[in-house]
Amino acid sequence: MTRYVGAIDQGTTSSRFIVFDRSGTIIAVDQKEHEQIMPRAGWVEHDANEIWRNTGNVITGALAKAGLLPSDLAAVGITNQRETSLVWNRHTGEPIHNAIVWMDTRTDQLVTGFARDGGQDRLRAQTGLPLATYFSGLKLRWLLDNVPGAQAAAEQGDLLFGTMDCWLTWKLTGGSDGGIHVTDVTNASRTQMMNLETLDWDEDILALFNVPRACLPTIRSSSEVYGIATGALQGVPVSGILGDQQAALFGQACLNPGEAKNTYGTGCFMLMNTGERPFPSTCGLLTTLGYKLGDAPAIYALEGSISIAGALVQWLRDNLGLIAHASEIEALARTVSDNGDVYFVPAFSGLYAPHWKDNARGVIAGLTRFANKGHIARAALEATAFQTREVLDAMTKDSGVAISELRTDGGMVVNELLMQFQSDILGVPVVRPKVIETTALGAAYAAGLAVGYWNSTQDIVDNWGVDKRWHPVMDEINRASLYASWNKAVSRSFDWVNP
């Protein structure tokens, strides 16, 4: 009898393979970073072949660490950085260009052009999304415009488009030798080409973007057997796909309307389960797919997306040399008792929710001769908490639901200074689960449910447990003062880039 389920977690900075048991406990993990390619300001790319090689290496590495064979796995799930976009040749398997990463801003002129007729929200009714550089559809349009011959090849069916889940599924199931070209509803919902009601590609939007349907994957549910893996996972069913933030929602057992989680990774992403109908936002949030299990009705979510969270700590390390390792940021921030009235707005590629300003840029405000590197470090951590407050306020206004606690996950939740400040600035408890790798766990759950490894979503609820809970200790006057100063700093970042 097979004992475990595997999950590929293909993230913005690294790829991992994690093996889980029935209780959701990690049995083995292996991880490998990939290069961040930045050809010019605002452009961010990944080498898809490097990511595929790394994926194979971490699968082999994790299985070896646990002494497992592919036959010990009941299924494998995939979770991925969502809007990162790739086009490749279906016959050779070779990408026609590096993958364009979700935070890349090269499509800003396309956004401006499409927004001239109908405004930034012209596609919200169909897709739940504003026109922005964030989403995949205009990244595909850029590739078809800028790679010679790409439009004609796509129309002839020689090219395939997909997000990284789609690329990995195709490669795992045979690639150019019979690989399956599919994506799930959560990833498709981030392309700005899928209709939220029909869960299929929207013909009017495909015509607007001039995207050939022949290059697009088939949209499937988040939990079903798509195909059987070859290579390092020979014979294992590939049976779960969830975009990373939806996977974290699922892994955090936010299965009822009103339950919410926040993931602190490269960016920061809060999702609230809104049940079986799409919930339109009037406060700058995204309406998106939460998950869809087989033939069951789709579950929708409201999302607030923040582009820079953990990436700001990496920037302090790599660009300023303020720290040698990301883990040092908490100790440096603790060398000061407060932020010294310093605020860091990390609008490196514009601002996402709830502002949606592509022309904003990063600012450090409130500097005096008193400020030191400890204040900069503290302001960087607090920036993530302040941005989360903005999103939570918008979510409360949109949904009418006051959140009683916030479930957290992602790499930054080990930072206890951040977690306490997050609770303080929100005024509600912040909860860290026993298993913080909820993104990979969500993908594993989706895969395992499809093959009967777990019986029902009640198993997910039963597995979830609390590691630590932080309660607010800040008084309301101080909370309001800090947040007012943050909002003042945010306003200084607006309209930095000229049209």
Salt bridges, closest charged atoms under 4 A:
ASP9 OD2 - ARG16 NH2 2.57
ASP30 OD1 - LYS65 NZ 3.05
GLU45 OE2 - HIS97 NE2 3.94
GLU45 OE2 - ARG106 NH2 2.89
ASP72 OD1 - ARG3 NH2 3.39
GLU83 OE2 - ARG82 NE 3.73
GLU83 OE2 - ARG190 NE 2.79
ASP104 OD2 - ARG106 NH2 2.86
ASP121 OD1 - ARG124 NE 2.77
ASP145 OD1 - ARG141 NH2 2.73
ASP158 OD1 - HIS91 NE2 3.00
ASP200 OD1 - ARG213 NH2 2.89
GLU203 OE2 - ARG213 NH1 2.56
GLU224 OE1 - ARG220 NE 2.79
ASP244 OD1 - ARG82 NE 3.45
GLU303 OE2 - ARG82 NH2 2.59
GLU303 OE1 - ARG190 NH1 2.86
ASP318 OD1 - ARG317 NE 2.59
GLU330 OE2 - ARG334 NH2 2.95
GLU382 OE2 - ARG378 NE 3.39
GLU390 OE2 - HIS355 NE2 2.87
ASP393 OD2 - ARG389 NE 3.00
GLU405 OE2 - ARG407 NE 3.85
GLU405 OE1 - ARG469 NH2 3.16
GLU416 OE2 - ARG432 NH2 3.60
GLU416 OE1 - LYS468 NZ 2.68
GLU437 OE1 - ARG16 NH2 2.80
ASP467 OD2 - ARG432 NE 2.92
GLU476 OE1 - ARG479 NH1 2.45
